Amino acid sequence: MISVTRINGSKLWLNALLIELVEETPDTYITFINGKRMIVLESANEIIAAIKAYHYEVGIHQATIKVQQMEEPS
């Protein structure tokens, strides 16, 4: 889960695995895989950094590397 701040200032924790798209126009919008959207106060770079940190924390990054190594021809 990553922490974000809604436009009204309240904190919210999101499942980083369900985020499909992050965009700044200039507000930061998060689009989820089900199509729902949310505006947050954090910048897109902050959200992306939090998602990357979450992936490292839960081991998704290492699992991806292991799968890629297994798929490479020997």
MARBA-836721 format. One record per atom (N, C-alpha, C): residue number from 1; x, y, z. Coordinates in Angstrom, 2 decimals. Each point is the difference from the previous one (the first is absolute). Example, Ala and Ser with C-alpha at 12.3 -4.5 7.8 and 13.67 -1.06 7.14 Angstrom:
<nulos>
<k->1; X->13.19; Y->-5.69; Z->7.80>
<k->1; X->-0.89; Y->1.19; Z->0.00>
<k->1; X->0.90; Y->1.20; Z->0.00>
<k->2; X->-0.35; Y->1.05; Z->-0.72>
<k->2; X->0.82; Y->1.19; Z->0.06>
<k->2; X->-0.77; Y->1.09; Z->0.73>
</nulos>
This chain:
<nulos>
<k->1; X->0.85; Y->-1.18; Z->0.00>
<k->1; X->-0.85; Y->1.18; Z->0.00>
<k->1; X->0.89; Y->1.24; Z->0.00>
<k->2; X->-0.45; Y->1.02; Z->-0.71>
<k->2; X->0.71; Y->1.27; Z->0.00>
<k->2; X->-0.92; Y->1.08; Z->0.55>
<k->3; X->0.60; Y->0.97; Z->0.64>
<k->3; X->-0.76; Y->1.09; Z->0.61>
<k->3; X->-0.08; Y->1.18; Z->-0.97>
<k->4; X->-1.20; Y->0.54; Z->-0.16>
<k->4; X->-0.22; Y->1.19; Z->-0.81>
<k->4; X->-0.93; Y->0.95; Z->0.77>
<k->5; X->-0.07; Y->1.22; Z->-0.49>
<k->5; X->-0.85; Y->1.00; Z->0.64>
<k->5; X->-1.06; Y->0.46; Z->-1.00>
<k->6; X->-1.25; Y->-0.12; Z->0.40>
<k->6; X->-1.09; Y->0.47; Z->-0.85>
<k->6; X->0.03; Y->1.52; Z->-0.09>
<k->7; X->-0.73; Y->0.53; Z->-0.93>
<k->7; X->-0.10; Y->1.45; Z->-0.20>
<k->7; X->-0.49; Y->0.71; Z->1.27>
<k->8; X->-0.86; Y->-0.65; Z->0.79>
<k->8; X->-0.53; Y->0.63; Z->1.22>
<k->8; X->0.96; Y->-0.12; Z->1.18>
<k->9; X->1.20; Y->-0.61; Z->-0.21>
<k->9; X->1.01; Y->-0.09; Z->1.05>
<k->9; X->-0.02; Y->-1.29; Z->0.80>
<k->10; X->-0.98; Y->-0.86; Z->-0.22>
<k->10; X->-0.06; Y->-1.26; Z->0.75>
<k->10; X->0.96; Y->-1.03; Z->-0.61>
<k->11; X->0.59; Y->-0.81; Z->0.88>
<k->11; X->0.94; Y->-1.04; Z->-0.42>
<k->11; X->-0.77; Y->-1.23; Z->-0.47>
<k->12; X->0.61; Y->-0.70; Z->-0.94>
<k->12; X->-0.62; Y->-1.20; Z->-0.56>
<k->12; X->1.13; Y->-0.95; Z->-0.38>
<k->13; X->-0.22; Y->-1.30; Z->0.18>
<k->13; X->0.99; Y->-1.00; Z->-0.38>
<k->13; X->-0.57; Y->-0.82; Z->-1.15>
<k->14; X->0.80; Y->-0.10; Z->-1.06>
<k->14; X->-0.44; Y->-0.69; Z->-1.22>
<k->14; X->0.80; Y->-1.27; Z->-0.23>
<k->15; X->-0.64; Y->-0.97; Z->-0.62>
<k->15; X->0.69; Y->-1.20; Z->-0.42>
<k->15; X->0.77; Y->0.34; Z->-1.28>
<k->16; X->1.32; Y->0.02; Z->0.09>
<k->16; X->0.84; Y->0.41; Z->-1.13>
<k->16; X->-0.12; Y->-0.96; Z->-1.18>
<k->17; X->-0.42; Y->-1.22; Z->0.24>
<k->17; X->-0.12; Y->-0.98; Z->-1.08>
<k->17; X->-1.21; Y->0.27; Z->-0.89>
<k->18; X->-0.92; Y->0.83; Z->0.46>
<k->18; X->-1.21; Y->0.29; Z->-0.77>
<k->18; X->0.09; Y->1.30; Z->-0.78>
<k->19; X->1.14; Y->0.68; Z->0.07>
<k->19; X->0.17; Y->1.27; Z->-0.72>
<k->19; X->0.45; Y->-0.29; Z->-1.42>
<k->20; X->-0.73; Y->0.56; Z->-0.96>
<k->20; X->0.32; Y->-0.20; Z->-1.41>
<k->20; X->0.75; Y->1.19; Z->-0.57>
<k->21; X->-0.37; Y->1.22; Z->0.43>
<k->21; X->0.53; Y->1.20; Z->-0.64>
<k->21; X->0.10; Y->1.12; Z->1.02>
<k->22; X->1.09; Y->0.78; Z->-0.10>
<k->22; X->0.17; Y->1.21; Z->0.81>
<k->22; X->0.30; Y->1.13; Z->-0.98>
<k->23; X->-0.76; Y->1.10; Z->0.09>
<k->23; X->0.23; Y->1.11; Z->-0.92>
<k->23; X->-0.12; Y->1.33; Z->0.72>
<k->24; X->0.74; Y->1.00; Z->-0.49>
<k->24; X->-0.06; Y->1.36; Z->0.53>
<k->24; X->-0.51; Y->0.93; Z->-1.10>
<k->25; X->-1.09; Y->0.71; Z->0.30>
<k->25; X->-0.59; Y->0.87; Z->-1.04>
<k->25; X->-0.61; Y->1.28; Z->0.55>
<k->26; X->0.45; Y->0.87; Z->0.79>
<k->26; X->1.12; Y->-0.07; Z->0.92>
<k->26; X->-0.33; Y->-0.77; Z->1.27>
<k->27; X->-1.29; Y->-0.25; Z->0.28>
<k->27; X->-0.34; Y->-0.84; Z->1.16>
<k->27; X->0.47; Y->-1.42; Z->-0.26>
<k->28; X->0.29; Y->-0.72; Z->1.07>
<k->28; X->0.44; Y->-1.38; Z->-0.14>
<k->28; X->-1.21; Y->-0.92; Z->0.07>
<k->29; X->-0.22; Y->-0.74; Z->-1.06>
<k->29; X->-1.09; Y->-0.98; Z->-0.08>
<k->29; X->0.59; Y->-1.40; Z->0.08>
<k->30; X->-0.65; Y->-0.85; Z->0.78>
<k->30; X->0.34; Y->-1.42; Z->0.05>
<k->30; X->-1.17; Y->-0.75; Z->-0.60>
<k->31; X->0.28; Y->-0.84; Z->-0.99>
<k->31; X->-1.03; Y->-0.82; Z->-0.62>
<k->31; X->0.26; Y->-1.44; Z->0.40>
<k->32; X->-1.04; Y->-0.67; Z->0.46>
<k->32; X->0.11; Y->-1.39; Z->0.44>
<k->32; X->-0.39; Y->-0.95; Z->-1.13>
<k->33; X->0.32; Y->-1.26; Z->0.16>
<k->33; X->-0.26; Y->-0.98; Z->-1.06>
<k->33; X->-1.48; Y->-0.18; Z->-0.29>
<k->34; X->-0.86; Y->0.40; Z->0.94>
<k->34; X->-1.44; Y->-0.11; Z->-0.24>
<k->34; X->-0.57; Y->1.27; Z->-0.65>
<k->35; X->0.88; Y->0.97; Z->-0.32>
<k->35; X->-0.43; Y->1.22; Z->-0.68>
<k->35; X->-0.31; Y->1.17; Z->0.91>
<k->36; X->-0.11; Y->-0.22; Z->1.31>
<k->36; X->-0.26; Y->1.10; Z->0.93>
<k->36; X->1.21; Y->0.91; Z->0.06>
<k->37; X->-0.27; Y->1.31; Z->0.24>
<k->37; X->1.07; Y->0.99; Z->0.08>
<k->37; X->-0.08; Y->0.76; Z->1.30>
<k->38; X->1.15; Y->0.53; Z->0.42>
<k->38; X->0.08; Y->0.75; Z->1.25>
<k->38; X->1.02; Y->1.12; Z->-0.18>
<k->39; X->-0.29; Y->1.16; Z->0.57>
<k->39; X->0.94; Y->1.12; Z->0.00>
<k->39; X->0.69; Y->0.02; Z->1.35>
<k->40; X->1.33; Y->0.14; Z->-0.01>
<k->40; X->0.77; Y->0.06; Z->1.24>
<k->40; X->0.92; Y->1.21; Z->-0.02>
<k->41; X->0.50; Y->0.38; Z->1.19>
<k->41; X->0.87; Y->1.17; Z->0.13>
<k->41; X->1.45; Y->-0.30; Z->-0.38>
<k->42; X->0.44; Y->-1.25; Z->0.13>
<k->42; X->1.39; Y->-0.35; Z->-0.30>
<k->42; X->0.26; Y->0.12; Z->-1.50>
<k->43; X->1.27; Y->0.22; Z->-0.35>
<k->43; X->0.38; Y->0.08; Z->-1.41>
<k->43; X->0.06; Y->-1.41; Z->-0.58>
<k->44; X->-0.02; Y->-0.08; Z->-1.32>
<k->44; X->0.10; Y->-1.30; Z->-0.66>
<k->44; X->1.32; Y->-0.69; Z->0.37>
<k->45; X->1.08; Y->0.78; Z->0.09>
<k->45; X->1.30; Y->-0.59; Z->0.36>
<k->45; X->-0.03; Y->-0.60; Z->1.40>
<k->46; X->-0.68; Y->0.65; Z->0.94>
<k->46; X->-0.12; Y->-0.54; Z->1.36>
<k->46; X->-0.79; Y->-1.31; Z->0.00>
<k->47; X->-1.08; Y->-0.04; Z->-0.76>
<k->47; X->-0.83; Y->-1.20; Z->-0.08>
<k->47; X->0.80; Y->-1.14; Z->-0.62>
<k->48; X->0.70; Y->0.28; Z->-1.09>
<k->48; X->0.78; Y->-1.04; Z->-0.67>
<k->48; X->1.10; Y->-0.52; Z->0.91>
<k->49; X->0.66; Y->0.89; Z->0.75>
<k->49; X->1.03; Y->-0.43; Z->0.94>
<k->49; X->-0.59; Y->-0.90; Z->1.09>
<k->50; X->-1.18; Y->0.36; Z->0.48>
<k->50; X->-0.66; Y->-0.81; Z->1.03>
<k->50; X->-0.38; Y->-1.38; Z->-0.54>
<k->51; X->-0.46; Y->-0.06; Z->-1.26>
<k->51; X->-0.35; Y->-1.27; Z->-0.62>
<k->51; X->1.24; Y->-0.87; Z->-0.15>
<k->52; X->1.10; Y->0.59; Z->-0.46>
<k->52; X->1.25; Y->-0.75; Z->-0.15>
<k->52; X->0.48; Y->-0.53; Z->1.35>
<k->53; X->-0.04; Y->0.84; Z->1.03>
<k->53; X->0.41; Y->-0.42; Z->1.34>
<k->53; X->-0.86; Y->-1.16; Z->0.49>
<k->54; X->-1.30; Y->0.08; Z->-0.26>
<k->54; X->-0.92; Y->-1.09; Z->0.40>
<k->54; X->0.36; Y->-1.29; Z->-0.73>
<k->55; X->0.28; Y->0.08; Z->-1.28>
<k->55; X->0.36; Y->-1.19; Z->-0.77>
<k->55; X->1.27; Y->-0.65; Z->0.55>
<k->56; X->0.99; Y->0.80; Z->0.35>
<k->56; X->1.22; Y->-0.54; Z->0.61>
<k->56; X->-0.31; Y->-0.63; Z->1.35>
<k->57; X->-0.84; Y->0.67; Z->0.80>
<k->57; X->-0.33; Y->-0.47; Z->1.35>
<k->57; X->-0.67; Y->-1.37; Z->-0.02>
<k->58; X->-0.91; Y->-0.21; Z->-0.92>
<k->58; X->-0.73; Y->-1.27; Z->-0.04>
<k->58; X->0.67; Y->-1.05; Z->-0.88>
<k->59; X->1.10; Y->0.38; Z->-0.68>
<k->59; X->0.76; Y->-0.98; Z->-0.77>
<k->59; X->-0.42; Y->-0.19; Z->-1.43>
<k->60; X->-0.86; Y->0.86; Z->-0.51>
<k->60; X->-0.45; Y->-0.14; Z->-1.38>
<k->60; X->1.16; Y->0.19; Z->-0.96>
<k->61; X->0.88; Y->0.95; Z->0.32>
<k->61; X->1.14; Y->0.29; Z->-0.87>
<k->61; X->0.89; Y->-1.24; Z->-0.14>
<k->62; X->0.31; Y->-0.65; Z->1.11>
<k->62; X->0.85; Y->-1.19; Z->-0.04>
<k->62; X->-0.68; Y->-1.15; Z->-0.72>
<k->63; X->-1.30; Y->-0.16; Z->0.19>
<k->63; X->-0.73; Y->-1.07; Z->-0.68>
<k->63; X->0.01; Y->0.22; Z->-1.50>
<k->64; X->-0.10; Y->1.25; Z->-0.44>
<k->64; X->0.03; Y->0.31; Z->-1.43>
<k->64; X->1.36; Y->-0.33; Z->-0.58>
<k->65; X->1.05; Y->0.36; Z->0.71>
<k->65; X->1.36; Y->-0.30; Z->-0.47>
<k->65; X->0.20; Y->-1.51; Z->-0.11>
<k->66; X->-0.47; Y->-0.75; Z->1.00>
<k->66; X->0.17; Y->-1.46; Z->-0.01>
<k->66; X->-0.74; Y->-0.61; Z->-1.19>
<k->67; X->-1.21; Y->0.44; Z->-0.28>
<k->67; X->-0.76; Y->-0.52; Z->-1.13>
<k->67; X->0.70; Y->0.34; Z->-1.31>
<k->68; X->0.51; Y->1.21; Z->-0.12>
<k->68; X->0.71; Y->0.39; Z->-1.22>
<k->68; X->1.25; Y->-0.86; Z->-0.20>
<k->69; X->0.71; Y->-0.30; Z->1.08>
<k->69; X->1.20; Y->-0.84; Z->-0.10>
<k->69; X->-0.37; Y->-1.42; Z->-0.42>
<k->70; X->-1.12; Y->-0.51; Z->0.47>
<k->70; X->-0.43; Y->-1.35; Z->-0.34>
<k->70; X->-0.43; Y->-0.08; Z->-1.46>
<k->71; X->-0.50; Y->1.10; Z->-0.55>
<k->71; X->-0.48; Y->0.01; Z->-1.38>
<k->71; X->1.10; Y->0.21; Z->-1.02>
<k->72; X->1.16; Y->0.48; Z->0.42>
<k->72; X->1.11; Y->0.23; Z->-0.93>
<k->72; X->0.57; Y->-1.34; Z->-0.47>
<k->73; X->0.33; Y->-0.09; Z->-1.29>
<k->73; X->0.58; Y->-1.25; Z->-0.49>
<k->73; X->1.40; Y->-0.20; Z->0.59>
<k->74; X->0.33; Y->-1.25; Z->0.29>
<k->74; X->1.32; Y->-0.26; Z->0.61>
<k->74; X->1.06; Y->-0.29; Z->-1.01>
</nulos>
